[in-house]
């Protein structure tokens, strides 16, 4: 049986990937914790979504966010051993999905108030968490704690993709409600 409670965090410290322990409020666990929140919000959106294509997009993003969290949790001295990183290919994949979605839905040139659909609102909640994680990752990058700019680019593109995905779901929902 998996051990959930280790007791090692009871003093307010958490482990990074390797031997290093840092306070739980340290910028690294704060940032990957925010990404974890976004992953859970995306899980809520995936559970609510009826569209299988949307579910697949969200699931792949969730998997990539685990890779990103692992990268954020890896101190520089262990970075080379990790072997898995967010790359420009991850960013490019998000851009391609975004372009495909934009062919399906017109994005209005105005502020959007979330809440037209449950799944769209869950995606908008996840998007705000992703934006917060992006701001936190930018700080890590600018302070030299992380060195991979693709982490920031990935989070930036992801928030755009999630925005478009939410609008797509709302449009599909409104079309489904039109009388025949």
N, C-alpha and C positions, 0 to 999 in steps of 0.2 A: 504494500500500500504506500502511496506517495506521502511523503512527510510535508505537510503544509506549514505547520508552525515549527520554526527552527529556534526561536528565541534569540537569534543573533542580532535582531534589530531592536531589542528591548532597551538598549542604551541610547537609541537615537542615531545609530550609524547603520549604513548599508554597504554591501560589497559591490564593487565594480567587477567586471570580468577580469579575473586575476586575483591577486592578493590584496589589492588596495581597498581600504574602507574609508568612506567619507560620510559626513553628516547627511542625514536624510534631506535637509534643506539645501544641500550643495546644488549648484547649477546643473550638474549632470543628471542626478536622479530627479530633480525638479522638471527638467526638460523631457527625459524619457517617460516620466510619470504622466506628463501632459499628453504625450503621444499615445500612451496607454489609454488615457481617458478618451481620446479621439477614436482609437480602435474600438473601444466598447460602444461609443455612440454610433460608429459605423455598423457594428454588430446589431444594434437596435434597428437601424434603418434597413439592414439586410433582412432581418426577421420580419419586418413589416412589409417589405416590397413584395409585390406579386410577380413582377417582371423577372424572368429567369436570367436575361442578359444583364440586367442591373445587379442582380444578386451575384453573378459571376464577376462583374467589375469590382464590386465592393469587396468580395472575398479575396481577390488577387491583391487589392490595395492593402487589406488587413495583413496578408502574408508579408508584403513588402515592408509594412510598418514595423513588423517584428524584426526584420533585418535592420531597419533603421535604428530601432531601440537598442539592439545589440551593438551597433556601431557607436551610438552615443554612450553606452555603458562600458566601452573599452578604453582604458587609459592608453596614452601614446606608446608606452613601452610594450604593450601587448598587441598593438594595432597590426603589425605585420603578421603575427600568428593567426589572426582572425580569418583572413583570407576572403571574407565576404563583405562587400561594401555596396553602398548606394552608388550607382554609376550613371553616366550620361545616358546609357541605354535605358535605365529605369525612367529617367526623365522623358526621354524620347517616346517611350511607350505611353506614358500619360498624355503627352501631346497628341499622339495619334488617336487615342481614345477620345480625347476632347474634340478633335477635328471631326471625327465620325459623329459624335453627338450633336455638334453644332450644325451639321447638315440636316439633322432631324428636327431641331427646335430653334426657333428664333429667340434670341436673348434680347429682351426689351432694354432700351437705353434709359432706364429709370431705376430708382431704388426699389428693391423687392422686400416686401414685408412677409417674413416666413409664416407658414401656418395654413396654406391652402390645402395640403394633404398631410397625413400623419408621416408617411415615409419621407416626403420632401422636407417637412419640419425637422425630422430626425437627422437628415443629411445636413440641413442648415446648422443645426447644433454641432454636429461633427466638424463642419467647416470652420466654425468659430474657434473650436479647440485646436484645429490644425493651424489656423492663423496664429494663435497664441504660441503654439509649439514652434512655429517658424520664427517668430520674434525672439524666442528664447534661444533657438539654434543660431540665429544671426549673432546674438550676443556671445555665445560660445565661440563662434568663428572669429569674430572681431577681437576677442580677448585671447585668441590663440589656443583655446582649450581643445577645439577640434580643428581639423585642417582640410576637410573634404567639403568644398563648396557645393557639391552635388546634393548634400543633405538639405541645404537651404533651398536650392533650386527645386528639388523633389517636393518639399513641403509647399513651396509657392505654387507649383503647377497643380499639385494635388488639391489645394483649396479651390483653384479655378475649376478643375474637373468636377469636384463635388458640388460646386455651385451650379454648373451646367446640368449635372445629373439630376439635381433636385428640380430644376426647371423642366427637364424632360419628363420626369414623373408627373409633375403638375399638369403639363400639357396633355399627356396621355390620359390622365384622370378626367380632365375636362372634356376631352373628346369622347371618352367612354360614357359620359353622362348626357351627351346630346341625344335628343329624340331621333328615332329612325325616320 
